[in-house]
Structures are given as C-alpha cells and as structure tokens.
Amino acid sequence: MKKIAKRISEIPISSTVHIADKAFELRRAGVHVIDFSAGRAHESTPAYVTQKASQALLDGDTHQTMALGTPEYRQACALKLYRDNEIEADPESEIIATMGVKQGLTLALMASVNPGDEVIVEDPCFVSYQPLIKLCEGQPVSIPLRPSNRFRWTSADLENAISPRTRAILLNSPQNPTGTVHTEDDLDIIAKVAQDHDLLVITDEIYERVTWGGRKHICMATRPGMRERTITVMGLTKTFSMGGWRIGFVFAPAENIAAMTKLQQHLLTCVGSFVQAGAAEAFREPPRPEVVALWRDWEKRCVYVSSELNGIKGVSCDQPEGAFYAWADVAGIDATSLEIAETLLREHHVAVVPGSAFGQNGEGYIRITCVKSWEDLKEGMQRIRKGLAKMQ
C-alpha cells in the first residue's frame, strides 16, 4: 500500500522554509546562526495591532466567523484599497479574508484552474508558485526574467508562451526574489496579452508597502480593462511584520469571491476571529509614524546589504526596487548557488537561499533577507565576505 499521494511526491519542499528550519535547529543546538533565508523581519508586530487582537481575545472574540471574514475586517480591507490603491471594492461581495497570501493564492488557483490548464509564471519566482499550481492540477509555464531587461517580461516573451491551454498569468510585484517594482508600462504589456487572449491575471502584492527610491506600487486591477479579470492577493504578514499571524485577503470580482468562499467553507471554515480584529486595526487607518519609520529603516538595510555585497570579489548586486531581499549575482564564484548556500551555512553559520530554489533562471544568484537586525546584518555580511573569499 502506498500511503502518500502522488501529488506530494511530485512537488519539492519549500527551500526558504526548509533552510529557515535548519537554521532554527542549529540554534537549538547552541550554534550562533545568522538567518538570512526566509522573509521574516527582525521586528515584532506594531504594539497597537497586537493590543487590539489581545483585547479581542480578552473580550471573548474566540468564535468562528463567516467564511468570507468578519464584516469589520472586510470593511477595513475595502477602506485600505480605496485609500492606498484607489480601488472601490464592495466588502460584501468582492473581498474574502485569508490565512496569508499562500492560502489566498491557493483559493484563487483552485477556483480558477482546471486540470491541464497552463498558468504562466516568472522565472525566477517565489518558491511556492509552481508547486501550488501543480497541486491544483494545473501546469506551470515559466518565462525567464532576464537581467538585461531589468527582470521584466516583454510582450514577445508572453506571446511566445501562450497556448490554447493557457488560463492565467501569475504575477508578483514588488517581485520576490528580484526586487522588481513593475511600472504602468510593465503592467500594460501583461494586461494587453491577458485581454487579447482572455486570460485571468492573479497578482501577489504582499510587498506593496515596501518600495524604495521613491517608487510607487501600482495594482494590476487599476489598469484599463483589468478589474474584471484580475484576482488581487494582499496581506500584512510582511510589511507589518505579522508573519506568524497568517492573515491576508483577496480582492476579486464577485463571482470569483463566491467560488473561493465555497472552497473556504470546506477547507478552512474561516480565518481566526481575533487575528482579523488585529488586522482590521492595521488597515483601518494610514500606517502610523512608527511603522513608516520602520519601512524607511528597512530601505537603509537593503541599501547597506547590496552595497556590502558589491564590495565582494565575484559578486554583484543591484539595490532592490522593492520588497526586502538582496538578489546577489554570484556567477563569479566557482560553485553552484546550492553549494554556496550549503557552505555558508555549514562552515560559517549564515543561512541564505540558493537562487536555483526560485527556478532555472535563478541559478548563479543567492537571495539574502535584508530586514534582520543591524547587528545581524553587519556580522552576517562579514561571514559571507569571509566565506565567499575562501571559495574564490
């Protein structure tokens, strides 16, 4: 008897989570590991958000909510969309609460993709995209992001990947791992292809609040003709340092939300009630000064890490346009990205993610999370410099 389903054996582990878990186990064993792997900020959740969730618990807000989410949370999401993204959304029919972006993406894909449908993804892209598509019985079709085009698609790139089975395009902006923040022109290239071929666009916009150098995030759903064919996935786990809360939302046309609600009823029932209470507090008003100050300091950390990497022989690293990762070109080191990551962890006790984890076109890069403490950043960069020097 084979006890494990075939669909599990056909997908890889999550490299980012796996490496972070290995770093955690080393720390449990007493090893001083500096962890630049998973995208987890050093800071805790802002106190005013935590206090609201804590009060909800104390007030007995511990019961199941609607599958869609509490009215208060959905109204806060709609207010956030109007304030930050210039989108008017109906909180009763166009928004659903999710347990973070991964679960939102899972609902979006399960509700949209039939067996054998093709979903276009970036290469490199977030490590969970292709496995999630496969778990939904779809077929990921990866299109390279070339550094010569600043890690952006051209119209020809997309047109050449279209087939009669193409169902959707999955896009991440700001992009993990490259740090690309897509412009109106970038989005309009994708929008035209989607409209010409009657495709859905599923957008992961978890890093929307952290854009650097004066850049501004633009929602795909705001581009002409795209609101009715875009599923927008957002959340607080990254930018409000709420990774452990597992909270986000999906904004989409009412028929898509209705389909996702049916799935939610069977798969999850609902998102935690007191978690939604805290998240609603974060979305209900513009980010407080202490949160904005934190984001500004994160930008300084991104600049610091990329600058330090550029000072290492055999390494080059552009400053990210958004998100909070350094995407370092290590092609000048005579080793694969996996070998580099394994050596840095084993011999120098610093965890990074090999670029190959993000796709075939990620080889020759490593990804470093920049939003760790200044102390860890400075010590970690010294360890990386020393480790890569030994590999020259």
Secondary structure, DSSP 8 states (H G I E B T S, - for coil): ---S-HHHHTS---HHHHHHHHHHHHHHTT---EE-SS---SS---HHHHHHHHHHHHTT--S---TT--HHHHHHHHHHHHHHH-----TTTSEEEESHHHHHHHHHHHHH--TT-EEEEEES--TTHHHHHHHTT-EEEEEE-BGGGTSB--HHHHHHH--TTEEEEEEESS-TTT-----HHHHHHHHHHHHHTT-EEEEE-TTTT-B-TT-----GGGSTT-GGGEEEEEESTTTTT-GGG--EEEE--HHHHHHHHHHHHHHTS---HHHHHHHHHHHHSS--HHHHHHHHHHHHHHHHHHHHHHTSTT-B----SBSSEEEEE-TTSSS-HHHHHHHHHHHH-EE-EEGGGG-GGGTTEEEEE--S-HHHHHHHHHHHHHHHHHT-
